[in-house]
């Protein structure tokens, strides 16, 4: 079995590769990434073993290269994206180029290939907001509020065409905010940023009043579920994927439990930011067993993986 991962040298891609190299039936992994973020930590991950990994520096807008690399590929994971945090409304053209038209080019190339399964990683931002006391499901109407969310929604439109294609098992996975330690860790994501500030500065910065709720998923679990998705009997379709809903203040207080001397600094505390909470019992867990661990334990594990703490 041959697997191609677009955006495979990034944060989630690194964890996905770690999981895939442990699966005997996966004979080759192609990591396809344009390295536009200028971060090369993936290539320093000595924890990724195996001689079946091949790197290709390429862009998903490069149709000719995509078609060449898709030859003989059985499964595609699309992680390539212009990410939102912390500026979800910056540079709308760039979001459109990558998240919308880049996804379109990839789907066109897949249609002309022999790919059997396609996993497109999207975002909960396509929903916009849930409102206080409400939760989102896969049936909730899409209402993105940012340029990032709009571009992800438009990209999904091209992938949905493939869901109707009986020859390609296609999945759209709307991930919660991913957090957790690895060698390509993103520090613009709120929990990861809190972890760094709490561990090394003993002070965290909270934007708004801290009551805004978000949906989160730990990176090891996200990669584990995504790896299993095309290998088990899951019907093609659209799936949300989250661990739990937490307010920013709940997260901050959990870090304070772990580091009692921690200080909290509020920025624009008068602002009430929007909620985005997703039903935790997502339908994907009917097919892939949900791994449940205490949130505090996940944060403790992350803190203890830093170089010094």
N, C-alpha and C positions, 0 to 999 in steps of 0.2 A: 504494500500500500504506500502510495506517494502522497505527501501532504505539502501544500503551499500556504504560507502565512504572509499576507500583506501586512506591513507595519510590524513585522515579526521581531524587530530589534528593539522595540519599545518596552514600556513597563509591563503591560499585560502579556505581550508577545514573549518576553523572556520567561515568564512563569509557564506559559503554554508549551514552549519548547521543552522546558524541564520535564513536564508531564509526558509529552509525546515520545521523548527518547526512551522512556521506560516501557513503552508498549511494543512487544515483539513483532506484531504484524505491521508496524510502521517501518518501512524499509528505507525511506528517504524523506528528509524534511528540507524544503526550500524556504529560506528566510528572505523575503522580498521586501526591501525597505529603501527609501531614498535618503535616509539619514539626515533629513532636513532640520531636525532639532539640534544637530551637532553634538549629540551625546553618543559615545562609543562604548559605554559600560558593558553592553551585551557581549562584546568581544573579550572582556576581561573576566567573564563568569566561568571560572574553572570548575564550578559545581555542575556545569552542563557537560556531561560526558558523551561518548558515542562518536563514531566516525561517519555517521549517516546524515550530517547536517551540511548544507551548502548555502552560502550567502550570495545573493544577487542584489547589487545596488541598482534599483529601478523605481520608477514612479508609476502609480496606477493610471496616470494620464498618458503613459507611453504604451499605446495599444499594441504596437508591433512587438515590443519586448514582452509584454504580458502574454500575448498569444504564443510566443516562443516558449516561455517558461511554463505555460499550462499544459504542454504536451506530456501525456502520460500521467498527469495528476489525477488523483481520485477524489481528494477532499481539499476544499479551499476554506480557510478562515480569513475573513476580511477584518483586520484591525486597523487598517490605514485610515487616518482621520486627522483633521485639524481640530485639536481639542479645545474645550471651552475655558477651563479655569486658568487664570481668574478673570479673563476679559471676554465674556461670552458674546459681547456686542461689537468687539473690535474687528476691523477689516472684513466686512461682509463678503467682499469679492473672493478672498482667500478661502473662506468657509465654503462658498459655493463651488469653487474650483475643485476642492478636494472631496468634501463630504457629499456633494451633489453630483457633479459631473465626473469626478473620479470614480465614484461608485457606479455610475452609468457605464463608463468605459469598461469597468471590470465585468459587469453583468453581460455586456455585449460579447466580450471575449469568452466568457464562460459558456454562453449559448453556442458558440462555434467550436467548443472543445468537447472532450470526453469526460469532463468532470461529473462525478456521480452525486456528490453532496457538497452543499455550500452553506457555510455558517457566517452570517453577516452580523457583526457586533454593532448595535446601535446604542441609543441613550434614552433614559427616562425623560430627558429634556424635551422630547417630542410632545409630551403631555402638557407642558407649561407649568401648571400648578394644580394642587388638589383642593385647596381650601382647608381651613382649620377644621379638624374633626372628621375629615373625609379621607378615603383611601382610593387609590387608582387601581384598576384592573386592566387586562388586555382589551376589554370592551369599551374603555373610556375614550371619548372623542379626543382626537389630537388637537392641541391648541398651543403650539410653541410660542414662547414669549421673547426669545432671543434669536439673533442671527445664526448662532450655532444650532439651536433647536430646529429652526426652519430648514437649514441645510441638511440636517440629519433626516428630517421628515421627507424631504424631497428625494434624498438618496434612497430611502426605504421604498419609495414608489417604484423604482426600477427593480428592486429586489423582489417585490411582491409579484411582479410578472412571472418570475421564475418559480414561485410557489405553485403556480398553476401548471407549470411544466412537469408532467408526470415522469420525465426522464431524469430530472435533477431534484433530489430531496433538498429543499431549501428552508433555512431557518433564519428568522430575524430575532435577535436576542437583545432586549433593552436592559442594559446593565444599570444597577445602582452605582453610587459613587464608590469607586474601588479604593481600598486602602490596604496597607500592610507593607512589610519589609521585603525588598529584594534588591539586587545589585543595580537595577535601573530605576530605582524608586523616584516617583514624582513628588515634589514637595509643594506643588501648587494645589494639591488636593487637601481638603481641610483637615482630615484626621492625620495625615502624614505631616502636614505643617505643624499641627499641634504637638505631635510626637517629637519633632525636632526641637521646637521651642521649649517644650516642657523638659526634655532631657538635658539640653545643653544651656538654655538660657534661664530656666526656672520661671519663665513668664510666657503666657500665651495671650494673643490678641484676638478678641472676639468682635466681629463686625455685627452691628445691629444690637437688638436686645437679647439675642441668644435663644429666643424661643422658637425660631424657625426650625421646622422639622425636615429632614432629608432621609432618603433611603440609601443604605450602604451595603456593600458586600466585600468580604475579606478576599484578598487576591488569590490566596492558595485555593480557596473554595471555588472562586469564579473560574479559575483555570481548570480545576478538576471537573466541574460541571460541563464546561465547554468542550473539554477533551472527550467526555463520555457521550455528548449529544449526538454526534454522527455515528457512533459505534453501537448504540443501543436502539431499541425499537421506539423511536419518538416520532409522532406524526409531523410532517412539515407544517410550518405555521409561524405565528408570532408569539414570543414568550417574554415575559418580564423575568428578571433574575435579581433578587435581593436577599440579604440576610435579615435585616431589621431596620425599623424606622427609629431615628434618634433625633432629639433636639440638639442644637449646638451646645446649649448649656449642659445637657446631660453628658455629652462627650467631655466637656471641660471638667465637670465635677468628677467624672471617672478618672481622668488623669490626675486630678488633685488627690483622690483616694490613694493613687499609686505613688504620688510625689507630694507629700503633705505641705512642703514649703512653697509649692507652686503659687504664683501670683496671677491674677487675671486682669487684663487691661481691655476696657471696652472702647470701641471706636464707633462714633455715631450711635450711641446707645438708644437714642430716641426712635430709631428706625425699626419698623416691624416688617421684616422681610417675608417673602411668600413661602408657603409650605408646599412640599412635594413628598407625599407619603404614599407608598405602594403596598397593596395587600401582601403580607409576608408569606402567606400560604399560596405562592404562585403556582400556576397550573403545571409548570415544568417539573415540579417536585412530585407529580403523579408518576412520572417516568424515571426520574433520577432522584434517588434518596437524598434528602436535605441533611447536611452535616450541621449539627447545632452545637456550638460551644459558647460559654459565657463571654459576653462582650469584653468584660474587664480582663479576662484571661488572654483574649486576642491582643489587647493593647499592651499587656504585660510582656507577652512574647515579642511583640514588635520592639518595645523599648530595650529589651535585653539582647537584641541583635545588632544594636549600634556598636561602633568600634569601642567606645568607652561610655560608661553610664553610671 
